[in-house]
């Protein structure tokens, strides 16, 4: 007998991330009925290289959804996808065989190529809204083609298919070479004004249009079902899905998604003007295109993982250690492992530990690592405040590390802002489920209710200004320290 029975139609949401694929069954009220997950690994063939197995990603999606459907007896109105962004992969357009690994969004192998195009950086940003940086897909696509099709003959003939993770999944699941517009805007190849591939950028990065997917709306249907009798209803980038899940539908609110790296995002009516933020497309529907600003931080949760490995500990043990001291004892950790992202976008910055003394303990190091998360996010929030043109008294929060109430209180104290954390886990998946339900006509486009959130109010006794000043000094050292010869 099936284990799960629910009245009324439901949606399935798939959240395909770097460390795991999660799948949920969500009812029309937004409640999670069931969940399944599959862990994933990354490989690092060389320093700065980050790869994943494309077949493993695909298998994880199939296995988690099949697990849910096996034990479910009810009507499924459709499926929504939330996917990791910027990661890039190529496959044979005739056989479907992967021709490259997935180059992860953290991959930095194209740093030298980015430097060689520095003269065009301003024009790239003007068109795409994005700084010239290895994080985005264009340089990865170009690197892959250099490896498998140096003269671009197969790509020009349409025999090679390029795409992001959503493209790879949908090629295999619905048989279409397509890419959702929000994900496409993260490739650095889309003209944000026209919402189409930019011929100028394609020429700059030497990427033939014939090998790129068709641009589609976030709620665009597919010609065939994803799984048996389960139609495609929604596709969103993971950070975009979290913004949608928070109920943000108009400019004014800003959210932070905490993870391996972190994303600060809000909707905007105007073109992004501030140098520290980037422009992107949050989502698009048959009715409109929602544009957004974003600040991407390269290492937040990754910093704690790095330190735990360095100290032969675990992230949970570091969390407990950090709480045993009232401050970091003058220590700063600037986690510029691969340069700094927003709001600095300085790929030459180097990671540093500063303020070490004979009395420095493991607890001080742990505290400094957690504080670096909140401090980096506050730097981007300050830039976002300038972009919005109004104070940001409250910040929405989600993502795995946001489940840590001590970290959320630390964020509130360091920022001097109220942090409103969404209480539901897997908000990116819930955002994809909500858009899928709206597209299927089984739910309205309602916003999250206040009871879905827990608020953390800043402690007025905390010396936020002094802590941020010391952090600024550490940042300056990180950005002015000569690069090691091996980089």
C-alpha positions in Angstrom: 0.0 0.0 0.0 1.2 3.5 -0.7 2.5 5.3 2.3 1.5 8.9 1.3 -2.1 9.9 0.4 -3.2 13.5 0.3 -6.4 15.1 -0.9 -6.2 17.5 -3.8 -3.4 18.0 -6.4 0.2 18.5 -5.4 3.4 19.6 -7.0 6.8 18.1 -7.0 9.8 20.4 -6.4 13.4 19.4 -7.2 16.2 21.5 -5.8 19.4 20.5 -7.6 22.4 21.9 -5.7 26.1 21.4 -5.5 26.1 19.1 -2.5 22.8 17.4 -2.8 19.6 17.0 -4.8 16.4 17.3 -2.8 12.9 16.6 -3.9 9.6 17.5 -2.2 6.0 16.8 -2.6 4.1 20.0 -1.7 0.4 20.4 -1.4 -1.7 23.4 -2.6 -1.3 25.2 0.7 2.5 25.0 0.5 3.0 22.3 3.1 5.6 19.6 2.5 4.0 16.2 2.3 7.1 14.2 1.7 10.8 14.6 0.9 13.7 12.7 -0.5 17.4 13.5 -1.1 20.6 12.2 -2.6 24.1 13.5 -1.8 26.6 14.6 -4.4 30.3 15.1 -4.5 32.7 17.5 -6.2 36.2 16.7 -7.5 39.2 19.1 -7.7 41.6 17.7 -10.4 43.8 20.8 -10.1 43.9 23.8 -7.7 41.0 26.0 -8.4 39.2 23.4 -10.5 35.7 22.3 -9.4 33.9 19.5 -11.3 30.9 17.3 -10.9 29.7 14.2 -12.8 26.8 15.2 -15.1 25.4 11.7 -15.1 25.4 11.7 -11.3 23.5 14.9 -11.2 20.9 13.5 -13.6 20.7 10.2 -11.7 20.2 12.0 -8.4 17.1 13.9 -9.8 15.6 10.7 -11.2 16.2 8.7 -8.1 14.8 11.3 -5.7 11.6 11.8 -7.7 11.1 8.1 -8.3 11.4 7.6 -4.5 8.6 10.1 -3.9 6.3 8.8 -6.6 6.8 5.2 -5.5 5.1 5.9 -2.2 2.6 8.5 -3.4 -1.0 7.9 -4.3 -2.6 11.2 -5.5 -2.8 13.7 -8.3 0.5 15.4 -9.3 -0.3 18.7 -11.1 3.3 19.3 -12.2 7.0 19.6 -11.3 9.2 22.7 -10.6 12.9 22.8 -10.7 15.3 25.0 -8.7 18.9 24.5 -9.9 22.4 25.6 -9.2 23.5 28.4 -11.5 26.5 29.3 -13.6 27.8 25.7 -13.7 28.5 24.6 -17.3 28.5 21.4 -19.3 28.6 20.2 -22.9 27.1 17.1 -24.5 26.8 15.5 -27.9 23.6 16.9 -29.5 23.0 13.7 -31.4 23.7 11.0 -28.8 23.2 13.0 -25.6 26.5 11.8 -24.3 28.3 14.2 -21.9 31.4 15.7 -23.5 32.7 17.4 -20.4 32.2 17.3 -16.6 30.0 20.0 -15.0 32.3 22.9 -14.3 31.0 24.2 -11.0 30.2 27.8 -10.4 33.1 28.0 -8.0 35.6 26.9 -10.7 38.4 29.4 -11.2 40.4 27.7 -14.1 39.6 30.6 -16.4 41.2 33.4 -14.4 43.9 34.0 -17.0 41.4 34.1 -19.8 39.3 36.7 -17.8 42.4 38.8 -17.4 43.1 38.7 -21.1 39.7 40.2 -21.8 40.0 42.9 -19.2 39.8 45.7 -21.8 36.3 44.5 -22.6 35.1 44.2 -19.0 33.1 47.5 -19.0 31.3 46.5 -22.2 30.6 43.0 -20.8 29.0 44.5 -17.7 27.1 47.1 -19.7 25.4 44.3 -21.8 25.1 41.4 -19.3 24.9 43.2 -16.0 27.8 41.0 -14.7 31.4 41.7 -14.0 34.0 39.7 -16.0 34.7 36.9 -13.6 35.3 33.1 -13.9 32.2 32.5 -11.8 29.9 33.0 -14.7 29.3 30.5 -17.5 30.6 32.2 -20.6 34.3 31.7 -19.8 33.5 28.0 -18.8 31.7 27.4 -22.1 34.7 28.9 -24.0 37.2 26.7 -22.1 35.1 23.6 -22.8 34.9 24.3 -26.5 38.7 25.0 -26.6 39.1 21.5 -25.2 36.7 19.5 -27.3 36.1 21.7 -30.4 39.0 24.2 -30.9 38.0 25.3 -34.3 34.3 25.5 -33.3 33.3 23.5 -36.4 31.1 21.0 -34.5 29.6 23.8 -32.4 28.8 25.9 -35.4 27.1 22.8 -37.0 24.9 22.3 -33.9 26.5 19.0 -33.1 27.6 20.1 -29.6 25.1 21.3 -27.0 26.1 23.7 -24.3 24.1 24.5 -21.2 23.8 25.1 -17.5 22.4 22.5 -15.1 18.8 23.2 -15.9 19.6 22.7 -19.6 21.3 19.4 -19.0 18.5 18.1 -16.9 15.7 19.1 -19.3 17.5 17.8 -22.3 17.5 14.4 -20.7 14.0 14.7 -19.1 11.9 16.3 -21.8 14.2 16.1 -24.8 14.5 19.8 -25.4 17.6 22.0 -25.6 16.3 24.9 -23.6 17.4 27.2 -20.8 15.3 29.3 -18.4 15.8 33.0 -18.8 16.9 33.6 -15.2 19.6 30.9 -15.4 20.6 32.2 -18.8 21.1 35.7 -17.4 23.9 34.1 -15.3 25.8 32.9 -18.3 27.1 36.4 -19.1 25.9 35.9 -22.7 22.4 37.5 -22.4 21.6 41.1 -23.2 19.6 42.2 -20.1 17.8 44.9 -22.2 16.6 42.6 -25.0 16.4 39.3 -23.0 18.1 37.5 -25.9 21.6 36.1 -26.5 24.0 39.0 -27.3 25.8 38.5 -30.6 28.5 40.9 -29.4 29.2 38.7 -26.3 29.0 35.5 -28.3 31.7 36.9 -30.6 33.9 38.0 -27.6 33.8 34.6 -25.9 33.9 32.7 -29.2 30.7 30.8 -28.6 28.6 29.9 -31.7 24.9 30.6 -31.2 24.1 27.2 -32.8 25.3 25.3 -29.7 23.3 27.3 -27.2 19.8 26.4 -25.9 16.6 28.1 -26.6 15.7 30.8 -24.1 12.4 30.1 -22.3 10.2 31.6 -19.6 10.3 30.3 -16.1 6.8 28.9 -16.5 7.2 27.6 -20.1 5.7 24.2 -20.7 7.4 21.3 -22.4 6.1 19.1 -25.2 6.4 16.0 -23.1 6.0 15.2 -19.5 9.1 15.1 -17.3 8.1 11.9 -15.6 5.1 9.7 -16.3 2.1 12.1 -16.3 4.0 14.8 -14.5 4.2 18.0 -16.7 6.9 20.6 -16.4 5.5 23.7 -14.7 8.4 25.8 -13.5 12.2 26.3 -13.7 14.2 28.8 -11.6 17.7 29.4 -10.5 18.2 28.4 -6.8 18.7 31.9 -5.4 15.9 33.2 -7.6 13.6 30.5 -6.3 14.4 31.4 -2.7 13.5 35.1 -3.5 10.2 33.8 -5.0 9.6 31.6 -2.0 10.0 34.5 0.4 7.0 36.1 -1.4 9.0 39.0 -2.8 7.1 40.3 -5.9 8.1 43.9 -6.0 11.2 46.1 -5.2 11.9 46.9 -1.6 12.7 43.7 0.2 16.1 42.1 0.1 17.0 38.5 1.0 20.1 36.6 1.9 20.5 33.0 0.9 23.2 31.3 3.1 25.1 28.4 1.7 28.6 27.3 0.5 28.7 30.9 -0.9 25.9 33.4 -0.3 23.6 35.5 -2.4 22.0 38.8 -1.6 19.2 39.6 -3.9 16.2 42.0 -4.4 13.9 43.0 -7.2 14.5 46.3 -9.0 12.8 48.5 -11.6 15.9 50.2 -12.7 19.2 49.1 -14.3 21.7 48.2 -11.6 24.1 51.2 -11.2 26.3 50.4 -8.2 29.7 48.8 -8.9 29.4 46.2 -6.1 26.2 44.6 -7.3 25.3 42.8 -10.5 22.2 42.8 -12.7 20.2 39.7 -13.4 16.8 38.4 -14.3 15.0 36.8 -11.4 12.3 35.1 -13.3 10.0 35.5 -16.3 6.5 34.5 -17.0 4.1 34.9 -19.9 3.1 38.2 -18.3 6.3 39.9 -17.4 10.1 39.7 -16.7 11.2 40.4 -13.1 14.7 42.0 -12.9 16.9 41.9 -9.9 20.2 43.1 -8.4 22.4 40.6 -6.7 25.6 40.4 -4.7 27.4 37.0 -4.8 29.8 36.1 -2.0 32.2 33.3 -2.9 32.9 31.7 0.5 30.7 31.8 3.5 29.7 28.3 4.6 32.8 27.1 2.7 34.9 29.1 5.2 33.7 27.1 8.2 34.2 23.8 6.3 37.8 24.8 5.3 38.6 25.7 8.9 37.1 22.5 10.3 39.3 20.5 7.9 42.3 22.6 8.8 41.7 22.0 12.6 40.8 18.3 12.1 37.3 19.1 13.5 33.8 19.4 12.2 31.6 22.4 11.4 29.3 21.5 14.3 32.3 21.4 16.7 33.5 24.8 15.4 30.0 26.2 16.0 30.1 25.0 19.6 33.6 26.4 20.1 32.8 29.8 18.6 30.0 30.3 21.2 32.4 29.8 24.1 34.1 33.2 23.5 32.5 36.7 23.5 34.5 37.8 20.5 37.3 36.7 18.1 40.1 38.1 20.3 41.2 40.5 17.5 41.4 37.7 14.9 40.0 38.2 11.4 39.6 35.5 8.7 39.3 37.0 5.1 38.3 33.9 3.0 39.6 35.1 -0.3 40.4 31.6 -1.4 39.7 32.5 -5.0 39.6 36.2 -4.7 36.7 38.2 -3.4 33.2 38.4 -4.9 30.7 41.1 -4.2 30.9 44.0 -3.5 34.6 44.0 -4.4 34.9 41.7 -7.3 38.7 41.5 -6.8 40.1 38.2 -8.1 43.6 39.2 -7.0 42.7 39.4 -3.3 44.3 36.7 -1.1 43.0 34.9 1.9 44.5 36.0 5.2 44.4 35.3 8.9 45.2 38.5 10.9 45.4 39.5 14.5 47.0 36.3 15.8 48.5 36.5 19.2 50.0 34.0 21.7 46.6 33.9 23.4 44.7 33.1 20.3 42.7 29.8 20.6 40.8 27.5 18.4 37.7 29.1 19.7 38.8 32.6 18.5 39.6 31.2 15.1 36.1 29.5 14.9 34.4 32.7 16.0 36.4 34.7 13.4 35.3 32.3 10.7 31.6 32.7 11.6 32.0 36.4 11.9 33.4 36.6 8.4 30.1 35.2 7.1 28.1 38.0 8.7 30.7 40.7 7.8 30.9 39.8 4.1 27.1 39.8 3.9 26.9 43.2 5.6 29.3 44.6 3.0 26.9 43.6 0.3 23.8 44.8 2.3 25.5 48.2 2.5 25.9 48.2 -1.3 22.3 47.0 -1.7 21.1 49.8 0.5 22.8 52.3 -1.8 21.2 50.6 -4.8 17.7 50.6 -3.3 18.2 54.2 -2.2 16.5 53.6 1.2 17.4 52.0 4.5 17.2 48.2 4.8 16.0 47.8 8.3 14.9 44.2 7.8 16.6 41.5 5.8 15.0 38.2 4.8 17.1 35.1 5.4 17.1 31.5 4.2 19.5 28.6 3.3 21.0 25.8 5.4 23.2 28.0 7.7 20.3 30.2 8.5 18.9 27.3 10.6 21.6 28.3 13.1 19.9 30.9 15.4 23.3 31.9 16.9 24.6 32.9 13.4 21.4 34.8 12.6 21.7 36.7 15.9 25.3 37.4 15.0 24.2 38.7 11.6 21.7 41.0 13.3 24.3 42.3 15.7 27.0 42.9 13.2 24.6 44.5 10.6 22.5 46.5 13.0 19.4 45.2 11.1 16.6 42.9 12.0 17.0 39.5 10.4 13.8 37.8 9.4 14.5 34.1 8.9 12.1 31.9 6.9 11.3 28.9 9.1 10.8 26.5 6.3 13.7 24.4 5.3 14.4 24.0 1.5 13.0 27.5 0.6 14.5 27.3 -2.9 12.5 24.1 -3.5 9.4 25.7 -2.0 9.8 28.7 -4.3 9.9 26.4 -7.3 6.9 24.4 -6.0 4.9 27.7 -5.5 5.6 28.8 -9.1 4.7 25.3 -10.4 1.4 25.4 -8.4 0.6 28.9 -9.7 1.3 27.8 -13.3 -0.8 24.6 -12.8 -3.7 26.7 -11.5 -3.9 25.0 -8.1 -2.6 28.0 -6.0 -2.6 31.7 -6.2 0.6 33.9 -6.2 0.4 34.7 -2.5 3.3 35.9 -0.4 4.7 34.2 2.7 2.8 34.9 5.9 4.5 36.5 8.9 4.2 33.4 10.9 6.6 31.7 8.4 9.4 33.8 9.8 11.4 34.2 13.0 12.9 37.6 13.7 16.4 38.3 15.3 16.7 41.9 16.6 20.2 43.5 16.9 21.7 43.8 20.4 22.3 47.5 20.9 25.2 46.7 23.3 27.2 45.1 20.5 30.0 47.3 19.1 29.0 46.7 15.4 30.8 49.8 14.2 34.1 48.8 15.8 33.9 45.3 14.5 33.2 46.4 11.0 36.1 48.9 11.2 38.6 46.1 12.1 37.2 44.0 9.3 37.7 46.8 6.8 41.3 46.9 7.8 41.7 43.2 7.3 40.0 43.5 3.9 42.5 46.2 2.9 45.4 43.9 3.7 43.8 41.1 1.8 43.5 43.3 -1.3 46.9 44.9 -1.2 49.0 41.8 -0.2 51.2 40.8 -3.2 50.1 37.6 -4.9 52.2 34.5 -4.1 54.4 33.4 -7.0 52.4 30.2 -7.6 49.1 32.0 -8.4 
